């Protein structure tokens, strides 16, 4: 049973998230206090944390920073409003696994949480199996399930795709989030764009897919 820490200064949101996650098999601690959350992190072991981005005294990014000091491997999902999406993307640059925009459904939050847990499991698997620098480089670029899905889809299609075609193909509705992950793949040299802004796999990207396939067989 995965253990979740929920932190939101809105008590109703805390109750709702706790009920949703608990009814779907998760063990949940929920608090409206970021200060209490820090103490809980120090005293307990969690598999994932969910933080509201905008909170008084200590906001979500500051809480994320403190969390990484206590447990650098803990996946953190940020809750954000449309007006703070830019800040949510900044949180991902600082180590957050993902973000979810208000208002969201029960299905949305469960999908995000399961995706983040899958990401953490993948990262742990690579760390345990890593025996070369090449494999280690894959850790940071492919620990996101969405990034792995992008590479797999490009390989499956076997052709150059536009941003819109690729976004629609992998089923990610959030263009900002999708662009963030796609940019990470470009920076890692796993995908590239031609002069018409169409995306395709690089040789390094194909090699990364081979690594993923080998891990799945272990």
ABEGO torsion letter per residue (X at the ends): XBBBBBBBABAAAAAAAAAAAAAAGBBBBBBABAAAAAAAAAABBBABBBBBABBBGBBAAAAAAAAAAABAABBBBBBBBAAAAAAAAAAAAAGBABBBBOBBBAAAAAAAAAAAAAAAAAAAAAAAABABAAAAAAAAAAABAAAAAAAAAAAAAGBBBBAAAAAAAAGBABAAAAAAAAAAAAAAGABBBBAAGBBBBBAAAAAAAAAAAAAAAX
